[in-house]
Amino acid sequence: MQTNPDNVLFTIKRNFVKILGKGIPFYSELIKEIFKEESEPEGESLRAEVLNKLKVEDSKREEKKDINYRKLLMDTVKVIATILTPLEQALSKLEFNIALSEEKTLTFSEKFRIWIMN
C-alpha cells in the first residue's frame, strides 16, 4: 500500500478519469481527507469531527395554526375595494389618452410626408 498522499491522489485521479471520464468533477480535497481518515491513527476522531459538522439537528415542528379563511377573504375584499376607485380613474385616463392620440390631427408637414411616401 502506498503511504505518500500525493502518490495516492495521483493514482486515484488517473483511475478516476479512466473509469468515469473527464465530465465528472474530481475533488482532491475530499480524497486527501479520506486518506487521512483511513491512514492516520487519529482517523476515527477526524471522521467523528466531520460527521458532527454534518449532523442535522432535529427541529421541533410547530403545530399548524388554524387559518381563518373567512377573515383572510374579508381582508382581501376590503383591500380590493379600496383599490378599485384609483384603478378605475387610471383606466379612464388611459382610455382618454389613447383616444386623444388616435384622433390627433396631422400637421401640414406630416400630411406632405405621407403623400410623398405613397
N, CA and C atoms as a LAMMPS dump frame, in Angstrom:
ITEM: TIMESTEP
0
ITEM: NUMBER OF ATOMS
354
ITEM: BOX BOUNDS ff ff ff
-5.0000000000000000e+02 5.0000000000000000e+02
-5.0000000000000000e+02 5.0000000000000000e+02
-5.0000000000000000e+02 5.0000000000000000e+02
ITEM: ATOMS id mol type element x y z
1 1 1 N 0.835 -1.183 0
2 1 2 C 0 0 0
3 1 3 C 0.88 1.246 0
4 2 1 N 0.492 2.25 -0.771
5 2 2 C 1.242 3.499 -0.838
6 2 3 C 0.922 4.337 0.391
7 3 1 N 1.962 5.002 0.911
8 3 2 C 1.738 5.82 2.097
9 3 3 C 1.903 7.3 1.82
10 4 1 N 2.381 7.657 0.658
11 4 2 C 2.533 9.065 0.311
12 4 3 C 1.2 9.576 -0.225
13 5 1 N 0.609 10.596 0.424
14 5 2 C -0.71 11.083 -0.013
15 5 3 C -0.722 11.596 -1.445
16 6 1 N 0.382 12.196 -1.889
17 6 2 C 0.424 12.718 -3.251
18 6 3 C 0.395 11.594 -4.282
19 7 1 N 1.109 10.503 -3.987
20 7 2 C 1.099 9.359 -4.911
21 7 3 C -0.284 8.714 -4.956
22 8 1 N -0.899 8.592 -3.797
23 8 2 C -2.235 8.006 -3.73
24 8 3 C -3.22 8.887 -4.503
25 9 1 N -3.125 10.19 -4.317
26 9 2 C -4.001 11.128 -5.018
27 9 3 C -3.82 11.025 -6.526
28 10 1 N -2.572 10.962 -6.98
29 10 2 C -2.297 10.849 -8.41
30 10 3 C -2.873 9.554 -8.979
31 11 1 N -2.694 8.456 -8.268
32 11 2 C -3.208 7.158 -8.726
33 11 3 C -4.731 7.16 -8.79
34 12 1 N -5.365 7.696 -7.764
35 12 2 C -6.829 7.736 -7.739
36 12 3 C -7.353 8.631 -8.846
37 13 1 N -6.716 9.758 -9.056
38 13 2 C -7.17 10.68 -10.094
39 13 3 C -7.041 10.049 -11.475
40 14 1 N -5.924 9.37 -11.727
41 14 2 C -5.716 8.72 -13.023
42 14 3 C -6.783 7.648 -13.259
43 15 1 N -7.053 6.832 -12.263
44 15 2 C -8.076 5.788 -12.404
45 15 3 C -9.479 6.383 -12.475
46 16 1 N -9.691 7.461 -11.763
47 16 2 C -10.994 8.138 -11.78
48 16 3 C -11.326 8.599 -13.19
49 17 1 N -10.344 9.229 -13.85
50 17 2 C -10.563 9.73 -15.203
51 17 3 C -10.746 8.576 -16.179
52 18 1 N -9.996 7.481 -15.992
53 18 2 C -10.137 6.314 -16.874
54 18 3 C -11.525 5.702 -16.763
55 19 1 N -12 5.577 -15.549
56 19 2 C -13.267 4.87 -15.318
57 19 3 C -14.479 5.766 -15.576
58 20 1 N -14.487 6.981 -15.026
59 20 2 C -15.672 7.828 -15.099
60 20 3 C -15.619 8.88 -16.203
61 21 1 N -14.458 9.132 -16.753
62 21 2 C -14.355 10.109 -17.829
63 21 3 C -14.052 11.498 -17.292
64 22 1 N -13.897 12.439 -18.213
65 22 2 C -13.495 13.795 -17.833
66 22 3 C -14.656 14.674 -17.399
67 23 1 N -15.901 14.293 -17.669
68 23 2 C -17.043 15.143 -17.356
69 23 3 C -17.398 15.195 -15.885
70 24 1 N -16.956 14.233 -15.103
71 24 2 C -17.293 14.165 -13.685
72 24 3 C -16.255 14.953 -12.881
73 25 1 N -16.693 15.846 -11.971
74 25 2 C -15.725 16.621 -11.19
75 25 3 C -14.952 15.738 -10.208
76 26 1 N -13.684 16.073 -10.03
77 26 2 C -12.808 15.348 -9.114
78 26 3 C -12.407 16.298 -7.993
79 27 1 N -12.656 15.913 -6.754
80 27 2 C -12.366 16.753 -5.595
81 27 3 C -11.166 16.184 -4.851
82 28 1 N -10.01 16.782 -5.086
83 28 2 C -8.786 16.265 -4.463
84 28 3 C -8.797 16.459 -2.945
85 29 1 N -9.44 17.53 -2.461
86 29 2 C -9.501 17.756 -1.014
87 29 3 C -10.253 16.628 -0.314
88 30 1 N -11.296 16.142 -0.963
89 30 2 C -12.076 15.048 -0.385
90 30 3 C -11.237 13.77 -0.321
91 31 1 N -10.476 13.505 -1.372
92 31 2 C -9.622 12.314 -1.391
93 31 3 C -8.56 12.414 -0.304
94 32 1 N -7.962 13.589 -0.139
95 32 2 C -6.958 13.772 0.91
96 32 3 C -7.555 13.563 2.294
97 33 1 N -8.757 14.067 2.499
98 33 2 C -9.418 13.905 3.794
99 33 3 C -9.72 12.433 4.072
100 34 1 N -10.201 11.732 3.071
101 34 2 C -10.476 10.294 3.244
102 34 3 C -9.186 9.542 3.526
103 35 1 N -8.117 9.9 2.82
104 35 2 C -6.818 9.25 3.05
105 35 3 C -6.354 9.457 4.482
106 36 1 N -6.507 10.689 5.001
107 36 2 C -6.117 10.967 6.393
108 36 3 C -6.946 10.131 7.357
109 37 1 N -8.256 10.017 7.095
110 37 2 C -9.127 9.256 7.987
111 37 3 C -8.76 7.777 7.991
112 38 1 N -8.324 7.262 6.856
113 38 2 C -8.031 5.838 6.756
114 38 3 C -6.616 5.476 7.196
115 39 1 N -5.666 6.39 7.038
116 39 2 C -4.274 6.008 7.272
117 39 3 C -3.695 6.529 8.586
118 40 1 N -4.184 7.603 9.117
119 40 2 C -3.6 8.171 10.335
120 40 3 C -4.23 7.56 11.578
121 41 1 N -3.485 7.547 12.673
122 41 2 C -4.016 6.966 13.915
123 41 3 C -5.233 7.721 14.454
124 42 1 N -5.284 9.021 14.264
125 42 2 C -6.424 9.793 14.757
126 42 3 C -7.528 9.875 13.712
127 43 1 N -7.589 8.926 12.805
128 43 2 C -8.588 8.9 11.739
129 43 3 C -10.016 8.834 12.25
130 44 1 N -10.219 8.056 13.296
131 44 2 C -11.565 7.942 13.863
132 44 3 C -12.047 9.282 14.414
133 45 1 N -11.152 10.005 15.065
134 45 2 C -11.557 11.303 15.613
135 45 3 C -11.824 12.306 14.485
136 46 1 N -11.044 12.239 13.401
137 46 2 C -11.296 13.106 12.24
138 46 3 C -12.655 12.802 11.628
139 47 1 N -12.949 11.505 11.496
140 47 2 C -14.23 11.082 10.924
141 47 3 C -15.387 11.536 11.805
142 48 1 N -15.226 11.381 13.121
143 48 2 C -16.28 11.805 14.051
144 48 3 C -16.476 13.319 13.995
145 49 1 N -15.379 14.065 13.845
146 49 2 C -15.473 15.522 13.755
147 49 3 C -16.241 15.95 12.506
148 50 1 N -15.944 15.305 11.386
149 50 2 C -16.641 15.632 10.138
150 50 3 C -18.116 15.271 10.247
151 51 1 N -18.413 14.118 10.819
152 51 2 C -19.804 13.71 10.969
153 51 3 C -20.564 14.645 11.903
154 52 1 N -19.897 15.156 12.927
155 52 2 C -20.549 16.119 13.819
156 52 3 C -20.836 17.436 13.109
157 53 1 N -19.945 17.824 12.194
158 53 2 C -20.182 19.046 11.424
159 53 3 C -21.376 18.875 10.49
160 54 1 N -21.537 17.668 9.961
161 54 2 C -22.603 17.416 9.003
162 54 3 C -23.916 17.005 9.649
163 55 1 N -23.905 16.825 10.947
164 55 2 C -25.099 16.369 11.654
165 55 3 C -26.216 17.4 11.551
166 56 1 N -27.388 16.917 11.251
167 56 2 C -28.559 17.776 11.148
168 56 3 C -29.329 17.665 12.454
169 57 1 N -29.566 18.81 13.053
170 57 2 C -30.289 18.8 14.318
171 57 3 C -31.78 18.66 14.056
172 58 1 N -32.407 17.91 14.913
173 58 2 C -33.853 17.75 14.792
174 58 3 C -34.525 19.037 15.24
175 59 1 N -35.324 19.547 14.373
176 59 2 C -36.064 20.756 14.741
177 59 3 C -37.488 20.356 15.088
178 60 1 N -37.973 20.951 16.127
179 60 2 C -39.331 20.637 16.538
180 60 3 C -40.299 21.304 15.581
181 61 1 N -41.207 20.526 15.105
182 61 2 C -42.209 21.083 14.196
183 61 3 C -43.245 21.834 15.006
184 62 1 N -43.546 23.006 14.48
185 62 2 C -44.57 23.787 15.141
186 62 3 C -45.938 23.292 14.694
187 63 1 N -46.846 23.359 15.609
188 63 2 C -48.207 22.99 15.278
189 63 3 C -48.758 23.987 14.273
190 64 1 N -49.427 23.482 13.282
191 64 2 C -50.024 24.371 12.294
192 64 3 C -51.189 25.102 12.942
193 65 1 N -51.158 26.394 12.764
194 65 2 C -52.249 27.185 13.305
195 65 3 C -53.413 27.106 12.326
196 66 1 N -54.588 27.049 12.873
197 66 2 C -55.766 27.058 12.014
198 66 3 C -55.912 28.446 11.401
199 67 1 N -55.987 28.469 10.102
200 67 2 C -56.115 29.737 9.395
201 67 3 C -57.591 30.033 9.209
202 68 1 N -57.968 31.226 9.573
203 68 2 C -59.342 31.656 9.416
204 68 3 C -59.485 32.225 8.001
205 69 1 N -59.927 31.381 7.082
206 69 2 C -60.021 31.787 5.682
207 69 3 C -61.092 32.852 5.467
208 70 1 N -62.104 32.826 6.274
209 70 2 C -63.168 33.841 6.141
210 70 3 C -62.605 35.23 6.43
211 71 1 N -61.818 35.348 7.496
212 71 2 C -61.208 36.637 7.843
213 71 3 C -60.23 37.048 6.747
214 72 1 N -59.437 36.115 6.254
215 72 2 C -58.487 36.408 5.182
216 72 3 C -59.207 36.886 3.925
217 73 1 N -60.302 36.233 3.579
218 73 2 C -61.08 36.618 2.412
219 73 3 C -61.7 38.004 2.592
220 74 1 N -62.21 38.276 3.779
221 74 2 C -62.814 39.582 4.038
222 74 3 C -61.761 40.697 3.964
223 75 1 N -60.58 40.447 4.496
224 75 2 C -59.498 41.438 4.407
225 75 3 C -59.11 41.684 2.953
226 76 1 N -59.072 40.637 2.159
227 76 2 C -58.737 40.769 0.744
228 76 3 C -59.786 41.597 0.012
229 77 1 N -61.049 41.344 0.306
230 77 2 C -62.13 42.108 -0.328
231 77 3 C -62.036 43.58 0.06
232 78 1 N -61.7 43.866 1.308
233 78 2 C -61.558 45.258 1.751
234 78 3 C -60.429 45.953 0.995
235 79 1 N -59.314 45.269 0.829
236 79 2 C -58.177 45.866 0.12
237 79 3 C -58.529 46.115 -1.335
238 80 1 N -59.17 45.151 -1.971
239 80 2 C -59.56 45.309 -3.375
240 80 3 C -60.565 46.446 -3.517
241 81 1 N -61.464 46.568 -2.567
242 81 2 C -62.469 47.644 -2.627
243 81 3 C -61.808 49.019 -2.526
244 82 1 N -60.759 49.151 -1.733
245 82 2 C -60.095 50.448 -1.618
246 82 3 C -59.258 50.762 -2.852
247 83 1 N -58.826 49.757 -3.568
248 83 2 C -58.017 49.967 -4.764
249 83 3 C -58.891 50.228 -5.99
250 84 1 N -60.121 49.862 -5.948
251 84 2 C -60.997 49.928 -7.109
252 84 3 C -61.11 51.332 -7.694
253 85 1 N -61.341 52.336 -6.877
254 85 2 C -61.52 53.705 -7.377
255 85 3 C -60.259 54.227 -8.085
256 86 1 N -59.073 54.136 -7.491
257 86 2 C -57.881 54.596 -8.212
258 86 3 C -57.634 53.834 -9.515
259 87 1 N -57.946 52.545 -9.521
260 87 2 C -57.765 51.759 -10.753
261 87 3 C -58.735 52.219 -11.841
262 88 1 N -59.969 52.5 -11.454
263 88 2 C -60.939 52.99 -12.443
264 88 3 C -60.501 54.334 -13.001
265 89 1 N -59.98 55.219 -12.136
266 89 2 C -59.506 56.519 -12.594
267 89 3 C -58.324 56.367 -13.553
268 90 1 N -57.399 55.473 -13.229
269 90 2 C -56.247 55.258 -14.096
270 90 3 C -56.678 54.675 -15.44
271 91 1 N -57.64 53.752 -15.412
272 91 2 C -58.135 53.154 -16.647
273 91 3 C -58.829 54.196 -17.522
274 92 1 N -59.654 55.047 -16.923
275 92 2 C -60.335 56.064 -17.715
276 92 3 C -59.331 57.064 -18.294
277 93 1 N -58.282 57.39 -17.541
278 93 2 C -57.26 58.304 -18.043
279 93 3 C -56.509 57.663 -19.218
280 94 1 N -56.201 56.376 -19.113
281 94 2 C -55.534 55.676 -20.216
282 94 3 C -56.413 55.646 -21.468
283 95 1 N -57.685 55.35 -21.275
284 95 2 C -58.602 55.328 -22.424
285 95 3 C -58.699 56.704 -23.071
286 96 1 N -58.728 57.756 -22.265
287 96 2 C -58.774 59.116 -22.796
288 96 3 C -57.513 59.429 -23.597
289 97 1 N -56.356 59.053 -23.061
290 97 2 C -55.096 59.311 -23.75
291 97 3 C -55 58.533 -25.061
292 98 1 N -55.499 57.3 -25.074
293 98 2 C -55.497 56.506 -26.309
294 98 3 C -56.387 57.167 -27.355
295 99 1 N -57.563 57.574 -26.939
296 99 2 C -58.482 58.225 -27.872
297 99 3 C -57.881 59.526 -28.383
298 100 1 N -57.218 60.269 -27.526
299 100 2 C -56.597 61.533 -27.916
300 100 3 C -55.476 61.311 -28.929
301 101 1 N -54.673 60.269 -28.695
302 101 2 C -53.565 60.023 -29.621
303 101 3 C -54.064 59.507 -30.972
304 102 1 N -55.183 58.784 -30.981
305 102 2 C -55.737 58.296 -32.245
306 102 3 C -56.407 59.419 -33.038
307 103 1 N -56.944 60.399 -32.374
308 103 2 C -57.64 61.492 -33.034
309 103 3 C -56.721 62.661 -33.375
310 104 1 N -55.457 62.508 -33.192
311 104 2 C -54.502 63.583 -33.408
312 104 3 C -54.585 64.075 -34.856
313 105 1 N -54.69 65.36 -35.012
314 105 2 C -54.731 65.928 -36.363
315 105 3 C -53.31 66.055 -36.887
316 106 1 N -53.166 65.752 -38.142
317 106 2 C -51.85 65.78 -38.754
318 106 3 C -51.492 67.203 -39.174
319 107 1 N -50.242 67.552 -38.96
320 107 2 C -49.767 68.855 -39.426
321 107 3 C -49.527 68.797 -40.925
322 108 1 N -49.286 69.967 -41.541
323 108 2 C -49.067 70.02 -42.98
324 108 3 C -47.845 69.2 -43.385
325 109 1 N -46.764 69.286 -42.578
326 109 2 C -45.548 68.539 -42.933
327 109 3 C -45.775 67.032 -42.826
328 110 1 N -46.561 66.589 -41.844
329 110 2 C -46.871 65.158 -41.723
330 110 3 C -47.717 64.687 -42.898
331 111 1 N -48.709 65.492 -43.276
332 111 2 C -49.539 65.138 -44.439
333 111 3 C -48.685 65.074 -45.691
334 112 1 N -47.764 66.031 -45.85
335 112 2 C -46.899 66.076 -47.042
336 112 3 C -45.987 64.855 -47.08
337 113 1 N -45.414 64.482 -45.925
338 113 2 C -44.534 63.304 -45.839
339 113 3 C -45.307 62.041 -46.222
340 114 1 N -46.518 61.885 -45.732
341 114 2 C -47.35 60.723 -46.067
342 114 3 C -47.653 60.703 -47.56
343 115 1 N -47.953 61.892 -48.146
344 115 2 C -48.249 61.977 -49.569
345 115 3 C -47.049 61.584 -50.434
346 116 1 N -45.838 62.002 -49.987
347 116 2 C -44.611 61.685 -50.738
348 116 3 C -44.309 60.192 -50.637
349 117 1 N -44.504 59.599 -49.475
350 117 2 C -44.214 58.181 -49.261
351 117 3 C -45.134 57.281 -50.067
352 118 1 N -46.363 57.695 -50.313
353 118 2 C -47.31 56.851 -51.05
354 118 3 C -47.223 57.163 -52.47
